[in-house]
């Protein structure tokens, strides 16, 4: 049997849907960044646009296995799973190419008394972006996702040769089906290439302004999974699905703009960074330990961020240095392309929270005029000058609780809410007995 497989032919759309077949999926990102909601008929959606609609607050209190997080007492199952009021954001209304006649729209939640729901991850990002705007800067960001594609027989769709021109052509039918799906969602895919793991491919999204960038990332994840399923494929954004192979990253590129110009632009004086970029970088470095809780949000995430697998393990930075946690990208010929790439996030990170912690950290650095340490040349792994980052979810949770500045920037209520969800993940893991444990210990002890 071949290590790789070819894709089935892409499906074609049928007849145009009738009015009775049209629906709008109205939803909001959950803790994991997946969009949850319900389908509305067009007339019900128009009513929701005018008057709002209701959805249960249980959507804020479900774990990755769809189990209610019983540690919450004021929302979710233990409080009766009451209603949230949600207001559709018409600017996010998009077409679902794989479901002719269907659309999707993101919604902004509030509590029953009308006050903003600051626990929702999209609203957490909005808060961080507003704080950066108060400093005079607009954030532009772009996401890069690595994911694994396998067929119905669990065979990878590529052999694991990175940047293979020959192998990328084998994904033509998947990309051909994905392209209109992303176009309908308003997401611009700029590049696709294979990575160094069987079935591992990377998708690059064009940069966009703050909230739109995270929306695009959430929509891309949705489209990839739905298009793959329609082609009888499996798509996974799990950070480390296979031992001994490359993990899946979710790198984030960030720049700050003011008056139509990139404030991170190459200073052109032989310096690595201008003052705004330097201060933002310093803030990110300082808060990376705590930010890891959002950048690497699962137990599995930390199996990716280990030495030897092209994932950063310390709070390091360098110019065009892919071994560092923060990679500075300069371009004197194209000032708009100057940016900072955070290479710490896994593909499993909620894009709204990943961007929120980085923006909040950068804003803190800019506000204080912070200064970063010297850049690292060469391999940053194990560099003595770079402090280690958390190597487990437990360690990241400890760092989160110790970083009062970052927690305040994201909102104290959200910070406690999110910590509770990560503690729940730890508890679930600690109560699980794995096949590895049975194989290793059952006969030997």
Secondary structure by P-SEA (a helix, b strand, c coil): cccbbbbccbbbbccccccccbbbbbbbbccccbbbbbbbcaaaaaaaaacbbbbbccccccccccccccccccccccccbbbbbbbbcccccccccccccbbbbbbbbbccccccccccaaaaaaaaaaaaaaabbbbbbbbbbbbbbbccccccccccccccaaaaaaaaaaaaaaaaaaaaaccccccccccccccbbbbbbccccaaaaaaaaaaaaaaaaaaaaaacbbbbccccccccbbbbbbbbbbbbbcccccccccccccccccaaaaaaaaaaaaaccccccccccccccccccccccccccccccccccccccbbbbbbccccccbbbbbcccccccaaaaaaaaaaaaaaaaaaaccccccccccccccccccccccccaaaaaaaaaacaaaaaaacaaaaaaaaaaaaaaaaaaaacccaaaaacccccc
